[in-house]
């Protein structure tokens, strides 16, 4: 048991996790994106966002340039030429407001702030003072900005032993949860400790069983950035590895 439990290691960010997410199929993705273009633009990668940004402006310029070019010269007599120009200015202002709003929302999004929450590169399994084994992970806020209302969660995912096509999820109890959440709020590192007792999903499991069921432990930190008042979430994953 000791040799097996000490071989439990954390997969770093450069590795691909066993549980890499949920794949959606049978959904009209294009129609789904068009139904909410604002959030679609917010969640695009930067290069796609820049391409769309310039495409929208160039389309606007080309459209009104074509309208001006298509007007016959004889139709311009006695017509105030500033009207078409005013219409273009109104549309351009509307586009400016929409695009600048999206740019501001992207810069104020808490994605970069979440990267300042760091997890230990390796999870350790050691003896708890109670005599049981315990899985420990350390998490810290590396910036001086305060994290408000932090919440810690630990979840284990694995393939169902009865129905292998299904994944099961189970919350894992964290020892002294309130104190560790307070540590994060005060700017101190938090030690996330799960005691492997009889009611733990990791109890009495061998390394081979963990790998067969593609077992993975997910740790999430939720909180509010004190500077922007934006809700943020960051997580890490760990799975059974090979002992060195």
C-alpha positions as CSV (number, residue, x, y, z in Angstrom):
1,X,0.0,0.0,0.0
2,X,2.8,2.4,0.9
3,X,4.7,1.8,-2.4
4,X,1.5,2.2,-4.4
5,X,0.3,5.4,-2.7
6,X,3.7,7.0,-3.0
7,X,3.6,6.6,-6.7
8,X,0.6,8.9,-7.0
9,X,2.0,12.0,-8.8
10,X,0.6,15.1,-10.3
11,X,0.5,15.5,-14.1
12,X,1.9,18.9,-14.9
13,X,0.4,21.5,-17.2
14,X,2.6,20.3,-20.1
15,X,0.9,16.8,-20.1
16,X,-2.4,15.9,-21.4
17,X,-4.9,14.8,-18.7
18,X,-6.7,11.6,-18.8
19,X,-10.0,13.4,-18.4
20,X,-9.6,16.2,-21.0
21,X,-13.2,17.5,-20.9
22,X,-16.6,16.9,-22.4
23,X,-17.0,16.5,-26.1
24,X,-20.3,17.8,-27.5
25,X,-21.8,16.3,-30.6
26,X,-25.1,16.5,-32.4
27,X,-25.3,20.3,-31.7
28,X,-25.6,23.0,-34.4
29,X,-22.5,24.8,-33.2
30,X,-22.6,27.5,-35.9
31,X,-26.2,28.4,-35.0
32,X,-25.4,28.3,-31.3
33,X,-22.5,30.8,-31.8
34,X,-24.6,33.1,-33.9
35,X,-27.4,33.2,-31.2
36,X,-25.0,34.8,-28.8
37,X,-22.3,36.7,-30.9
38,X,-21.1,38.8,-27.9
39,X,-19.9,35.8,-25.8
40,X,-18.7,34.1,-29.0
41,X,-16.4,37.0,-29.6
42,X,-15.3,37.1,-26.0
43,X,-14.2,33.4,-26.0
44,X,-12.5,33.4,-29.4
45,X,-8.7,33.0,-29.5
46,X,-6.8,36.3,-30.1
47,X,-5.9,35.7,-33.7
48,X,-9.5,34.8,-34.7
49,X,-10.7,37.9,-32.8
50,X,-8.2,40.2,-34.6
51,X,-9.2,38.7,-38.0
52,X,-12.9,39.3,-37.3
53,X,-12.1,42.8,-35.9
54,X,-10.4,43.9,-39.1
55,X,-12.9,42.1,-41.3
56,X,-15.9,43.9,-39.8
57,X,-14.2,47.3,-40.4
58,X,-13.1,46.5,-43.9
59,X,-16.5,45.2,-44.8
60,X,-18.1,48.4,-43.6
61,X,-15.7,50.6,-45.6
62,X,-16.1,48.5,-48.7
63,X,-19.9,48.5,-48.5
64,X,-20.2,52.3,-48.3
65,X,-17.5,52.8,-50.9
66,X,-19.4,50.6,-53.3
67,X,-22.6,52.6,-52.6
68,X,-20.8,55.9,-53.4
69,X,-19.2,54.4,-56.4
70,X,-22.5,53.0,-57.7
71,X,-24.4,56.3,-57.6
72,X,-24.8,57.8,-61.1
73,X,-23.4,61.3,-61.4
74,X,-26.7,62.8,-62.6
75,X,-28.4,61.6,-59.4
76,X,-26.2,63.8,-57.3
77,X,-27.7,67.1,-58.5
78,X,-29.8,68.9,-55.9
79,X,-29.0,66.2,-53.3
80,X,-27.2,67.0,-50.0
81,X,-24.2,64.8,-50.3
82,X,-23.6,64.8,-46.5
83,X,-26.6,62.6,-45.9
84,X,-25.0,59.4,-47.1
85,X,-21.9,60.4,-45.3
86,X,-23.9,60.9,-42.0
87,X,-25.4,57.5,-42.4
88,X,-22.0,56.0,-42.8
89,X,-20.8,57.8,-39.7
90,X,-23.7,56.5,-37.6
91,X,-23.1,52.9,-38.7
92,X,-19.3,53.4,-38.0
93,X,-20.0,54.8,-34.6
94,X,-22.2,51.8,-33.8
95,X,-19.5,49.4,-34.9
96,X,-17.0,51.3,-32.8
97,X,-19.0,51.1,-29.7
98,X,-19.6,47.3,-30.1
99,X,-16.0,46.5,-30.9
100,X,-14.6,48.7,-28.2
101,X,-17.0,47.1,-25.7
102,X,-15.8,43.6,-26.7
103,X,-12.1,44.7,-26.4
104,X,-12.8,46.2,-23.0
105,X,-14.6,43.0,-21.9
106,X,-11.6,40.9,-23.1
107,X,-9.1,42.9,-21.2
108,X,-11.2,43.0,-18.0
109,X,-11.9,39.3,-18.1
110,X,-10.3,37.4,-15.2
111,X,-8.5,34.8,-17.3
112,X,-5.0,36.3,-16.7
113,X,-5.8,36.9,-13.0
114,X,-6.6,33.2,-12.6
115,X,-3.1,32.3,-13.8
116,X,-1.7,33.9,-10.7
117,X,-3.2,31.0,-8.6
118,X,-0.5,28.4,-8.6
119,X,-0.7,24.8,-7.6
120,X,2.2,22.6,-6.4
121,X,3.8,20.7,-9.3
122,X,3.7,17.4,-7.3
123,X,1.0,16.0,-5.0
124,X,2.2,14.0,-2.0
125,X,0.8,11.1,-0.2
126,X,2.0,10.7,3.4
127,X,0.9,9.5,6.8
128,X,-1.6,11.7,8.6
129,X,-1.3,12.2,12.3
130,X,-4.4,10.0,12.6
131,X,-2.4,7.1,11.1
132,X,-4.3,7.1,7.7
133,X,-2.8,8.0,4.4
134,X,-3.5,11.6,3.1
135,X,-3.2,13.2,-0.3
136,X,-1.9,16.8,0.0
137,X,-1.7,19.6,-2.6
138,X,-0.6,23.2,-2.0
139,X,-2.2,26.2,-3.7
140,X,-1.1,29.8,-3.4
141,X,-2.0,33.3,-4.7
142,X,1.3,34.6,-6.0
143,X,0.0,38.2,-6.4
144,X,-0.6,40.7,-3.7
145,X,-4.1,41.4,-4.8
146,X,-6.6,39.9,-2.5
147,X,-8.9,37.0,-3.5
148,X,-12.4,37.4,-2.0
149,X,-14.6,34.5,-0.9
150,X,-12.3,31.7,-2.0
151,X,-13.8,28.3,-2.3
152,X,-11.8,25.0,-2.5
153,X,-13.2,21.9,-4.2
154,X,-11.7,18.5,-4.8
155,X,-13.4,16.0,-7.2
156,X,-12.4,12.6,-8.3
157,X,-13.4,11.3,-11.8
158,X,-13.1,7.8,-13.0
159,X,-14.6,5.3,-15.5
160,X,-17.6,3.5,-14.0
161,X,-16.6,0.0,-13.1
162,X,-20.1,-1.3,-14.0
163,X,-20.7,0.8,-17.2
164,X,-17.3,1.6,-18.7
165,X,-18.8,4.1,-21.1
166,X,-19.8,6.4,-18.2
167,X,-17.7,8.7,-16.1
168,X,-18.5,9.1,-12.4
169,X,-17.8,12.1,-10.3
170,X,-17.5,12.3,-6.5
171,X,-16.5,15.1,-4.2
172,X,-13.6,14.4,-1.9
173,X,-13.7,15.8,1.7
174,X,-11.0,18.4,2.5
175,X,-9.6,18.5,6.0
176,X,-10.0,21.8,7.8
177,X,-11.6,23.4,4.8
178,X,-12.7,26.7,6.4
179,X,-9.2,27.4,7.7
180,X,-7.5,26.7,4.3
181,X,-10.0,29.0,2.5
182,X,-9.2,31.7,5.1
183,X,-5.5,31.3,4.4
184,X,-6.1,32.0,0.7
185,X,-8.2,35.1,1.5
186,X,-5.4,36.4,3.8
187,X,-2.8,35.8,1.1
188,X,-1.2,32.6,2.7
189,X,-0.7,29.3,0.9
190,X,-3.4,26.7,1.5
191,X,-2.7,23.0,2.1
192,X,-5.5,20.9,0.5
193,X,-5.5,17.6,2.4
194,X,-7.8,14.7,1.8
195,X,-7.6,11.9,4.3
196,X,-7.9,8.5,2.6
197,X,-10.3,6.8,5.1
198,X,-12.8,4.0,4.5
199,X,-15.3,6.4,3.0
200,X,-12.8,7.9,0.6
201,X,-13.1,7.0,-3.1
202,X,-9.3,6.4,-3.1
203,X,-9.4,3.9,-0.2
204,X,-7.9,0.5,-0.8
205,X,-7.2,1.1,-4.5
206,X,-4.1,-0.1,-6.3
207,X,-2.2,1.9,-8.9
208,X,-3.2,-0.6,-11.6
209,X,-6.9,0.0,-10.7
210,X,-6.5,3.7,-10.8
211,X,-4.9,3.6,-14.3
212,X,-7.4,1.1,-15.6
213,X,-10.3,3.3,-14.5
214,X,-8.4,6.4,-15.8
215,X,-8.9,8.0,-12.3
216,X,-8.1,11.6,-12.0
217,X,-8.3,14.1,-9.1
218,X,-9.5,17.7,-10.0
219,X,-8.9,20.6,-7.7
220,X,-10.8,23.9,-8.2
221,X,-10.3,27.3,-6.6
222,X,-13.2,29.8,-7.0
223,X,-13.1,33.4,-5.9
224,X,-13.7,37.0,-6.7
225,X,-10.9,39.4,-7.7
226,X,-10.8,42.3,-5.3
227,X,-9.7,44.8,-8.0
228,X,-12.3,44.0,-10.7
229,X,-15.0,42.2,-8.7
230,X,-15.0,39.5,-11.3
231,X,-15.7,35.9,-10.5
232,X,-12.9,33.6,-11.4
233,X,-12.1,29.9,-11.3
234,X,-8.8,28.0,-11.8
235,X,-8.1,24.3,-11.5
236,X,-5.5,21.6,-11.7
237,X,-5.6,17.9,-12.3
238,X,-3.6,14.9,-11.1
239,X,-3.6,11.3,-12.0
240,X,-1.8,8.1,-11.2
241,X,1.7,7.9,-12.5
242,X,4.7,5.6,-12.6
243,X,7.0,5.5,-9.6
244,X,10.5,6.8,-10.2
